[in-house]
Amino acid sequence: MINYDEPLFRPPGEGRSAIIQATIGCSWNKCAFCEMYSSKDFKIRSIDKLKKEIKVLSRLYKGKSRKVFIADGDAFVMSADKLLAILDEINESFGNLQRISAYAMPKQVISKTDQELIKLKEAGLKLLYIGIETGDDELLELVNKGETFSSTVKGIQKAHEAGIDTSIMIINGLGGKKYSTQHAINSAKVINMINPKFLSTLTLSLPFGYEHFKERFRGDYVQQTIVELFIELKMFIENLNVENVIYRSNHVSNNLLLSGTLSRDRKKLIEQIDEAISLTPDDVMPSSSTIL
Ligand code: SF4
């Protein structure tokens, strides 16, 4: 039995994975739109405690899952040495795994050397989930993401060069009405430069409400209607020029479920969005209560 420090988050694709909670919270914890870890003070857990939990989890998941996810927020903030010690223990206890994955920020990838990244990949860390949220520099600053277009591209390309795949998240509606066009165009631009293995779009959700987010947003935020969110999403997809990217819009926050391989399925995805636009009244606002 593992006593997780709640709330515990993992990407939809890790629903069946064993979860090792190597860090508590997020070391950055300042993004205006994110309340995931606002109740937690960041800390890195001791390797001795983790080793015991890894042994317990390997027994619980024996024959049930070949995937391990390292939580919390940006577990990749740990030093390469510490990550390698955790990966070694996971490999020894679990045996033959399909993959080990974690959340990461581009700057945490940049902080590691090429050799360290290659060693991490060889130890089974095959996938990093990176919420880049937008490719627009102005919007990255307004939501206090702590990254830029160029740090995002640099970090993700560095991971890819080491053989580590990425799963990238973009937030539909992040900038509201005013920044919608630049958000869509520059987010497509960043995706075109990195060509990730997986791409997903979430929709901005405001668990503490519109006013709370407005106070944290450093610009002029005006909430979009659902139709305006669809138009922004369509513009984003229209501007993508990528190869073999597995795209999903299957998060609980989304008003429209989409899936396909880009760019092969782009036309079909755009038709689905057009249909949703035609069926949705112009003035319907999204729910603000979905938890990220
Ligand atoms: S979005 Fe990611 S980096 Fe930003 S506060 Fe939330 S967990 Fe941390």
Residues whose N, C-alpha, C, O or C-beta is under 5 A from the ligand:
A	BS01	SF4	C26 W28 N29 K30 C31 C34 G73
